[in-house]
Amino acid sequence: MRRTKLRSLIMSGAVVAIAALGAVGAALAAATSPPPINDNYLSSLNLNQPGRPLNRVDTLSDVRDTSAATVQGDIFSPPQSGGPAEVTGCSGVTEGKTIWYDFHPDANGLVRIRSSAEFSTVIAVMPYDPKTLIPDIAQRKCAVNQVSKAQELFDEVRAGGSYTIQIGGANDLGGTVQFLFDYLVKLKRLQSEATLTAQPVAGGVRIVNLSVTAPRKAHVLVRCTRGCRTQARTARNLSFSSLRGTLLTNGSALKIYVTARNAIGAYIEYKIVHGSFVKIQRCLAPGSMKPAQCE
C-alpha cells in the first residue's frame, strides 16, 4: 500500500488564495463546495518529497477552505480500508473538519507549525511509518490555537523520518484556514585551523610556510590583499608550498575562507604589521564571504 501524494507545496511565503465569504456565502459554500484536496489522511499535501531537501529558508504557507472537510473513521478509506480511526482533539477540546500535510526532514531540526482562522483550531504533528503508513499516535503532539490567544506548535524532528500534520476546527468548526510551516535547522559550524610561518623583512614578512586543516570536502580559499595569487583547494590537510618566499608588505593581509554547503564557515586572517602579523578568526554565514563574529 502506497500513500497518495496529490501535489507538492513549493511556496516561499506565498499563499493559495481563497475569496472572502460573507455569512450567507460561507453557508452556501459549505453546502456546495467539495472537500479540500487534503481532507483525507492518504491525500496529504507534501511539503517536500522523501529524499529531497525540505525548505529551511522560507515560511511555507497554504490556505484551504475546510467548510466541507471531514473526519475519517478509517484513515485508509478511501481508497482502501483497514486503517485505524482518525485521532482528533487536544487537551479536552474536540475537533472536526481536518486537513493533512506531510514532510520529510533531511536534517535533525525543529519545526514550527501555526494556523490562522476566524475560529479556534487544533494543530497536531506525529511521525508515521512509511511502510505501513500508520501514524504513531503515542508520539502525537498537539496544541489548541485559540482566536483570543494564538498558539504555535514546536516539535523536534529527525533526519530521514516521515511526519504528518493534522489541522482541524475546534468544536467541528470549518472555514478558511491558513497553515504556516517553518523548518529550523541548527547549522553545522566548520572547525578549521591555520598556521603561518614567516620571516620578518624590511617592510613586511616573507612566507616560509602556510598550512590549513579543514573538514573533509570543505572548500578552502586563500587570497592576499596584495602580493600573492588566489588559491582554492579541497582537502583535509593542506600545505600551500607555492606561497613560500612570497613577500607580504606591512598593511597587507592574508585571508583564508573555509566553506561548505549549509554550514557556518571559518575565516582566518593574518594582518601584516611592523614586520610581524596578527591572527584574526571569524565565522562566515552560509553562502556569504563576509566575516562576522561567531555566536
N, C-alpha and C positions, 0 to 999 in steps of 0.2 A: 504494500500500500504506500503510495507516494502522495505527499502533501501538495495540493494545488497552489500554485503561485500565480495570481492573476496579473500582477504588474509590479514594477519596482518604483519606489519613490526616490527619484533623483532630483531633489529640490534643495536649493540653497536659500532657505528663509522664505521661499515662495509659498503661496497658499492657493489651494484649489478652491476657487471662489464659489459661493452659493448665494443666490439672491436673497435679500432680506424679505421676510414674510410678515404680514400683519397677523393678528389673531385668527381672522377668518381664513386667510390664505394658508396659514400653518395647519389648520384643521383639515382643509381641503387637500393639502399636500400629503398629510399623513394617511388620508383615505385613498389617494390615487397614486402616489409615487411608489416605486418598487423599493425593496430594502437596499441599503448601501451594499456595494460590491464586496465589502469586507465584513458583512454581517455574520458569516459563519466561520467557525474556527479553521476549517480546511481551506478557506478562501482568504486567509490573512494577506494583507499587503506587505510586501517586503521592503525593508529599509535598505537592505543590501542582499546580494546573493551569497550563499555559502562559498567560501574561498576567495571572495572579493573584498577589498577594503571597505570598512564602514566609515562613512564621513565623520571625521573628527574635527572639522573646521567650522562647518555651518550648522545652524539650528534647522533640523528637518521639520517641516510643517505640513499638515494636511487638514482639510476641513470636510466634514461629512454631515449630511442630514440623517439623523438617526430616528426620525419620526416613525418609520416603518421597520426598524430593526427588531430583532427577536432574541430570545434566549433558547438555547438548544437543550432538549432532553437527552440527546445523543450527539456528541461533538463530531462524530464521523458521518452523521447523516444530515444533509446529503453530502456526497453522492452514495456513500455506503452505509454501514451500520455497525453496531458492536462496540461503540466507544462509550466512555463514561459520560455522565451528565455534566453540563457546564456548571462550574462552581462560580457563584456570584456573591456580592455583598462584601462589606468590610466594617469591622468594629460595630456591628449591630445595625448598620444601615443597609436596607435592601437595595437591590439593583436590577435593572432591566435594560432592554434595547441596547445590547452590547455590540461593539465592533472590535476588530482584531488587527494587530500588526506584528510582524516578525523581524528579528535582526540576528546577525551572526558576528560577534566581535572577532576582530583579527588580532587583538592585543588585550591583555588584562586592563581593566579600567573601571570607570564609574559612569552609569547612565543617569541622566536627569530627565524625568518624564513629567509633562504638565498638560493640563487640559483647560479649555476656556469655553464656557457656555452661560446662558442666562438661567441655568438651573444647576443644582449640585450634581457632581459626577463622582464616580468611583473609578480609580485607576489601579490596575494590578499588573504585575510582571512576574513571570515564572519561567524556569528552564523547561525544555521538553526534549524527549528522546527522538532524534531524527529518524530512527529506525521504526520504532513502534508508534511514533507521533503522539504519545501520551504525555501530557504536561505533568510536571512534578508538583502536585498540589501542596506537598509538605513544605516546599520552598517558595510558595506564593507570597509575595509582599504586596500590600495594598495601602491605599490612602484615600480618604474622602476629601474631595476638593469642593468646599462649600462656597456658595456665591458670596457670602459675607466674610469668608476667611479662606483665601487661596492657599492651597497645599501643593507641594511638589513631592514627587516620589524619587528617591535615590536608591540605586542598587549596584552593588559590586558585581561585575561580570567577568567571565574567564574567556581567554582566547580559545577559539575553536568550538565554543559552546553554541547551542541554539536556544533562543529565547522568544517568548511570545508575550505580547502586551494586550490587555483587555481593558476597554473603556466603556462604561455604561452610565446610564442616567440613574441617579439616586431616586428611589421610590417609583421606578418604572417610567420616569420622565424621558422624553425624547425631543429632538430639535437639532439645531445647528451646533456642532461640537468641533472645536479646533484642537488638534493634537500637536504638541511640540516636543521634540526629542533632541537631546544633546548627548554626545559621546565624549567623555573626558578621559584622556589617557595621560598618565604621568610619563613624560618623555625621558628616555634614557640619556644620561649625561656621559659624554665620551671622556675617558681618562687618558691624558697624554702628558708626556714629559719631553723636555728638550735639554740638551747640554751643548753649550757653545764654549769652545776653547779658542782664545785669541791672544795675539801678542800686541802689546802697546807699541805704536809707532808714532812718529811725528804727525799730528793732525788727525789721529784716529786709532784704529786697530786693524790687524791683519788676521784673517780667519785661519786657524790651524785645523779645526775640525768642528762639524756640526752633526749631531746625532739626534734622532727623534724616535720615540716609541709611541705607538698608536694602536688602537684596537684593530683586529683583523678586518680587512676590507674598507677601512676608513680612508678617506681621501686626504692627502697631506699636500698643502701648497706652501711654498717658500718664496718670498719675494723681498726685495730691498727697496727702500725709498730711492736709493741711488747706489750704484756700484756693483750690482750683480744682476744676472738674468733670472727671471721667474722659473721655478721648477715645480713640477707636480708629480707625485708618486703615490702608489698604493701598496702598502706593506706594513708589517707589524713593527719591525726594527729597521730604521733607515739611517744611512750614513751618506751625507752629501759631499762626496770627495771632490766633486767639480768646484766646490766653493773654496777649497784650500788655496791660500795665497791671495784671496780676494781682499782688497783694501776697502774698509768701511770708514768713511770720514766722520769726524765729530758732527753731531746734529742729524746724522742719518739713522735709519732703523732697519733691523732685520725682523720680518714678520712671518709667523708660522700659523697657518689655518688648518685645523683638523676637523673634518666634517663627515657626516653620514646622513642618509635619508631618515627623516622623522626622529632626529636625535639632536640634543643640545651639544654643539661643537665646542672645541677648545681653541683658544687663541693665546699665542705666546709671542711676546715682542721683546727684542733686545734693543734698547736705545743706546747709541754710542755717545758717550760723554767724557771729554777730557782724557782720551786715550784708554778708556775702560768702557764698561757697559752696565746698564741697569735692566734687570729682567722684570717684565710685567706679564701677569697672567689674567685672562678674562674668559668669558663664555661667548658663544655665538648662538643666537636663536636659530631654530631650524629654517633653512633657506636663506639665511642672512649672513653677510660677511662683515657686519658692523659689530665690533666688540662691545660687550656690556658687562656690568657687574654680575657675578654669579650669585644666584639666590641661595 
